[in-house]
Amino acid sequence: MNLQAVATCTLQAMPTLTSGYRLVLESMRYDPRVSAYRLRGRMVNTSGQAIQGPIALAATLPNGVEWLNRTGESLLQQGVSYQILTEGDLPALGVLSFEILLRSSQPLVRPPKLEARAGVGAI
C-alpha cells in the first residue's frame, strides 16, 4: 500500500452543518462579461457560539454546469464541487459574504442546492 492509498483511506469528511446558520442568497444573474451566472450571498451564524473553521460551501452540479471559482472538487464524493469561504472561524452572529460563478451549457433557472460544511476534514 502506497502513501496516497493510506492518505485516502484515513480521510475524514468535513462535517456538514445542520443548524446554527442561515444562507441568504441574492437573485442569480447572468453576467455576459464573464459568460457566467453570478450568485452572491451571505452565510450568517445564527448561533450563540463560533462555527469552527475552515468553512466551505459544497454542491452537486447538474451535467453541463461548471463552478468557475470553486476551490476544488471533492475527494470523497464524485461530482461535488466546493468553495472555501474562510480558513478561520465564524464568530457568533458573524457573517461571511461569497460569490459563486457558474457557467452552464443551458439556461439556469435556479441555483444549485448549497450545503454548508465546517471543521477539519476533506470534502
Summary of the structure (lengths in Angstrom):
residues: 123
radius of gyration: 15.5
end to end distance: 22.8
largest distance: 48.8
contacts: 324
relative contact order: 0.32
helix: 6%
strand: 45%
